[in-house]
Amino acid sequence: MSSSSSSTESVSPSSATLPSSTTPSSTMTAAINLPTFPEFELQPRDTAPTRFEKYVKRLNNMFKAMNITKASQQKAMLLHYVGEETCDVFDTLTIPDPTEGNDEYKIAVKALTDYFEPQKCVDHHVYVFRQETQKSGENITEFYTRLQLLARKCEFANTDLEVKRQIIQGTSSIRLRRKAIEQSLDLENLLKSARAMETADEQTSEMQRQESHWVSESRSKTSDGLNKESSDRPPKSGSRNTKCGLCGGSYPHQGNCPAQGKRCFNCEKLNHFAKVCRSKPIRSKPTRPRKPSGGRQQRHRARFVDIEDPSGGEISTPAGAESDNSEEYTFGTGTQEPQTAKPIFQVRIMDTPIRIMADSGATVNILSKRDFDTLKPKPQLTNTNVKVYPYMSAKPLNLCGKLKANVVSDHCSSEETFYVAKGSSGSILSWMTSQKLNLIKAVSMVEQPPADLPSGVPDFLKDFPSLMNGMGEYKGEPVRIHVDESVRPVAQPHRRIPFHVRKQVEEKLRHLESDGIIERAEGPTPWVSPIVVVPKPLKPNEIRICVDMRSLNKAIIRERHIIPTIDDVVVDLNGAKYSAKLISTKDITRSHFTLTPGR
């Protein structure tokens, strides 16, 4: 054993825990029976500060379990357990003598901490914190724990608020992000909602796996019944069924079936692919419904309402109806995938809040059975003889009845008739009702902004059109161009301009002169630079005038500026309250014309 001070101290902790009457042999036995503890790895160095902080916490837990309270013993065990490389680093450090109130163990820990992280950069820790996102397969609790550990070094004024914002920004669940924004959840309720969603997803996945197993067994029995005659025959030598009935691939699978949780494109049911589907396609081309004899029939249209078929499954179809003696058809059938840009509004039907879609192509109001069941008190339905047909289909929808109810929006209210259809995919408001509630407006002519304003400008620019007249001028410090007087001026020869663009060039020069961008030169000029006329690719009738400044640039003394990196910009934007937005690309391409040169 080495005779260095660190090695000598590393033997003392075990003997220090023994009573004074302990014999030398028992002391040696206790020293040999020191608990095992991993060494501290110096590599990789970029994560050493964080790993050393965790290492010291675990070591302090061991000291507490062993009832080691003396600072000299704690320091000796620290240098004994950290390993030879870290102990050599400690020997090279300048350790101040312990003063009153500061024990030598804390001084040793602080010296090693300062060595691993000589300067704490809070801005870098904040940047790392902002880049964190929820990893694949990571639950919300693990993500929250990582953010809390990173936030300790960021010195936030409100750590819970910053962690909540980062969870909303970095979560992989769109549902959680939408719920947090809509309901303004705090951190505690946000975590509760996230855990509830994860639990619901796990239980749903388990139910789908069981359903997939049941479907597989059912189809296996059906296949056995259909092939009973062939199965009674003796199998050929070497024959074996290695094809999965759900995905069409080899069976058994290495893990879960690829079709698990997937929707069939043919019948739109779950847990199998279309290539092995045994159902008839839903979206087959149907025949147009025949008109019943007697009386003039009205046709109305509405959009997607989920209905139940007699077999218990659900198909998503549109519906429409107006009178009890009318026959209608709708836009389409089939399950509708979630869409992101639907005109959905929050209204109150019989004082019950319901999310409903305003449909400009519907002539009747449709209320799904699920939304109808939420009405309190539950109204009585009136029987209806209306026949509602899906578009291009001869099969009418199954309506539960109709009712009259008061519907209230944020603007006004109206008493309307609603037809209740079985299903749960959503409710719709008709074209007329949406207009009465001021949810949809019909305009006969779309007003355009003035010709001199670009499309999409803010409203305040329309109120102050003078701000968009002319090129504008930069109000800051004039631009100074440093010229090397020792460079001899060069007058380059004029480049001939094609005849077919000369009129455009003259008009362009007059426009630039009237805007104050260029000025006419009178008399002899030491510097002459030719212009080059180039037609614009996307605007053949317009030209671009370029100046050949290569000779002139040789007399310009260049200024040196450091281009900021993304990290510098992120740090500068920390705590910013306002941001600017360029209105159009025109502000970028011609911004140099607004600069004022110094004299």
C-alpha positions, 0 to 999 in steps of 0.5 A: 500500500502506498504511503501517501496521505490519501491512502493512509487516511483511507484506512482510518474510517473503519477503525474510527467507528469502533469503540476505544477498547477495540483490539487491533485484530478486530480493527483490521477485520473491520477495515477488511469488511468495508462496504463495496462502493463503485469508483468515480469515472473521470470520463467522459469529462463533459458529464463529470460535474453532474455525475460527481454531484450524484456520486456525493449524494450516494456517498452521503447516504452511505455515511448516514447508514453507517453513522459516520459523522466525523469529517475526517473519516468522511474525507478519508472514505471519499478519497478511498472510494473515488479511485486512484485517478480522482485521488491523484487529481485531488493531490494536485489541488490547492486545498485551504485549511479548514476554518471554524464552521467548515469541515475538511470533508465539505472542503474536499468535496467543494474542491473536486466540484470546482475542478470538474466545473470551474465556471457555471454557465447558467445560460448554457444550462437554460439552453440545454433545458429548452432543448429537452423533449420527451423520448420515445418510450419515456413516460411523463414521470421520467420526462418530468424527473429529467426536467427537474434535475436540469432545472436545478442548475438554471436558477429559474425564478419559478421552477414549476412554471418553467417545467410545465411550459417545457412539458407542454412544448416537448411532450410527444402527446398532442392530446396532452398539449391541446388539453393543457392549452385549452384548460390552462392546467397547472403543473400538478393537474398537468401531470395527473392528466398525463398519467391518466392518458397513459393509463388509458392508452395502456388499457386500450392497447391491452383490449385491442390485443385481446380483440385481435386474439379473439378475431384470430381465433374466430377466423381460424374456426371459420377457415376450418369450417370452410376447408373441412373437406380439404382438412379431412384429407391426409396432409402432404408431406412437408406441408405447414401453415406458415401464413398469418390470417391477419397480416398475410406474413409469416407465422409465428411472428417475432413479437406482435403482429404487424396488423395489430391496431391497424385499420383495414382499407377495405372494411375499415375494421381494426387488426387486419390488413386489406389483402387478407380481408374477408368482408365486402368493401364498404365503399363499393359503388352503390346505386342511386336511391329511387324516389317513392311514388306519390308527391314531390320529394325534397332533397337535402344534404348534410355531412358526416354523422356516425350511425350504427348498422344492425350488426352492431358495428359503426360506420360514419355517414352523412345525413340530412332531412327537412320534412317528415315526407322527404327523401334525402341523400348525403355526401359520402359514407365510410369512417372519417379520419380526424381532420385538423381544420374543421369549423367546430364551435362551442354552443349550448343546446338546452343549456348543455355545452356541446362542440358542433360543426357548422356545415355550409352544405347541410340543410338540417341540424343533426345531433349524434346520439352521444351528444343527445344523451348528455342533454339534461333534462333529457327531452322527449323525441318525436317520431319522424318518417324522414328517410335519410340516404347516404350519398350514392347509396340505397340504404337509409340511415337509422334516425332515433327521432327529432326534437326542438331545442334552443341553441345559443352561441356566443353571439345570439340564440335560436330555436331549431329542429334537430334530428337525432342519429345513432352514432358518436362521431359528432353533430352538425349545424345546418347552413341556415342555423349557422347563419342565424347564430352568426357562425357563418357569413355569406359574402357576395364579393370579397373586398381586396386591399388597395392595389398598393398594399400587399396581400395579407397585411395587418389591419393597422396598415390598411388604416394608415396606407401612408406607411406603405407609400414609397420605399421608406428610409432608415432612421438610424445612423448613416452607413459609412463606407471607408474608401482607400484613397491610395487606390486609383479610380477606374472608369470602366466602359459602358456595356451596351443595353439591348434595344428591347429592354431600353425603355424598361431600363429608362423607366426603372432609372426614373423610378429609382431617382424619384424615390431618392435611391439614386441621383444624377451625376453631373460633370466628370466622374473618376469612378464609372461602373457599368450596369447589367440588365437581367430579366426577372425569371418569374416576371418576364415583363420586369427587369433587374438592374445590377451594377458591376462593382468589382473594380470599385470594391478594391478601394473599399476598406472592409469592416469586420463583424462577428456573425452571431450563432444560434446559441448567441441569438437564443441567449439574447432572446431570453426574457424578450417580450416583443418580436418583429415580423417582416410583412413580405419578401419585398422588405428583404430583397430591397431593404438595402435601398432604405439605408442612408449613406454618410457624407 
